[in-house]
């Protein structure tokens, strides 16, 4: 038996589909863009002002949409769970 057969993994034959490569490229480009924005926004603020509190405020404001979106999504998810009667305590 080979190592792959012994561990229960199935081997794939052939190359990965083109859709996978497009998805991988899109995720890499998106991650790079997010990283550049997270680095550039505070640097831009620091070049415009000397006050650290304003630089911190700009940095927090740059991430605030994700924090707010997460809170809204969590509330929506909890309202859906409550409407179906499924609670974590009952599982």
SEBABA-997147 format. One record per residue: x, y, z of N, C-alpha, C in turn. Coordinates in steps of 0.001 Angstrom, whole numbers, plus 500000, padded with zeros to 6 digits. Example, Ala and Ser with C-alpha at 12.3 -4.5 7.8 and 13.67 -1.06 7.14 Angstrom:
513190494310507800512300495500507800513200496700507800
512850497750507080513670498940507140512900500030507870
***
This chain:
500834498811500000500000500000500000500872501243500000
500412502245499312501133503513499330500683504344500513
501418505426500784501085506286501925499724506939501775
499364507337500541498085507999500317496932507018500496
497125505802500029496057504809500180495891504393501634
497004504304502354496927503876503742496234504910504625
496392506206504298495779507238505124494318507480504755
493840506851503727492448507004503341492199508142502378
493228508856501952493055509974501029492914509456499606
492064510090498854491887509725497456492784510607496604
493399510028495613494269510824494753493457511429493619
493847512649493219493202513339492102494033513109490865
493382512961489779494102512864488518493770514072487680
494750514605487019494519515742486147494715517061486860
494788518127486084495008519463486670493741520008487320
493943521023488129492806521687488760492045522496487718
490756522700487904489977523458486914490389524934486882
490101525574485776490459526986485587489735527879486593
488531527504486993487785528306487965488528528381489301
489215527299489666489988527316490913491130528314490812
491803528354489687492921529282489514492440530732489498
491276530980488914490717532333488949490361532743490374
489779531822491121489433532098492516490683532340493349
491715531547493135492962531709493869493608533055493548
493618533440492280494186534733491887493376535890492469
492057535771492460491209536830493011491421536984494513
491556535866495221491800535933496669493159536550496969
494164536224496171495494536796496376495503538299496106
494848538721495041494785540148494718494002540916495785
492900540340496244492095540988497275492865541102498582
493558540054498965494348540092500189495483541099500109
496113541193498942497180542174498759496630543595498853
495485543830498237494873545155498302494477545540499711
493928544593500461493568544871501852494810545196502677
495869544444502481497095544702503217497689546065502895
497669546441501622498173547755501230497336548877501848
496025548693501865495159549723502445495387549847503949
495520548701504636495747548740506077497087549389506419
498070549265505542499368549884505794499387551349505360
498741551659504250498832553008503679497975554029504415
496827553623504913495927554583505548496561555263506773
497134554520507710497789555215508832499009556026508399
499750555543507394500907556299506929500485557613506286
499397557590505548498878558816504956498437559789506045
497749559276507047497312560138508146498508560711508897
499553559914509083500745560397509785501475561461508976
501381561383507658502038562403506837501256563721506839
499966563661507178499141564869507185499068565553508537
499318564802509610499231565386510948500326564819511829
500644565535512878501646565077513841501011564513515110
499697564552515191499010564105516405498721562604516329
499278561818517243499051560374517226497587559989517418
496850560802518161495445560471518389494648560535517084
494971561483516211494277561560514928494657560404514007
495915559988514073496343558825513277495593557578513744
495467557418515053494727556280515598493256556351515210
492686557543515229491283557708514854491055557335513393
491967557740512524491848557391511105491978555882510912
492887555269511647493063553819511541491807553078511987
491226553484513087489994552847513575488848553105512605
488764554320512079487695554643511138487829553841509853
489049553499509479489248552684508284488745551271508451
488708550799509676488228549432509930486802549393510460
486224550538510737484882550604511323483792549966510461
483830550119509131482754549479508351482675547972508570
483811547292508700483780545861508938483247545539510321
483595546357511292483065546133512640481552546310512669
481068547355512018479620547597511981478898546531511175
479483546134510054478866545089509239478799543772510004
479839543483510765479833542263511582478746542290512631
478540543442513259477499543548514278476106543395513672
475892544007512519474592543894511846474348542452511412
475370541812510873475232540428510431474945539504511605
475617539733512720475367538911513897473932539081514387
473445540305514416472061540532514835471062539878513892
471339539954512593470462539319511606470479537805511772
471652537245511989471763535798512167471018535339513415
471164536100514483470471535727515723468954535838515574
468499536823514797467050536941514613466517535783513778
467304535305512810466871534146512036466830532889512892
467840532713513730467862531536514591466695531561515555
466365532739516063465262532836517009463917532589516358
463770532958515091462483532780514430462206531315514112
463255530510514009463056529089513742462983528265515018
463261528904516136463165528188517383464389527364517723
465465527490516996466677526734517282467562527586518191
467859527060519316468716527744520270469914526865520563
471023527492520898472229526734521231472029525918522500
471218526417523408470994525707524658470225524406524448
469428524338523390468606523155523178469322522074522400
470511522367521884471228521369521096471993520414521938
***
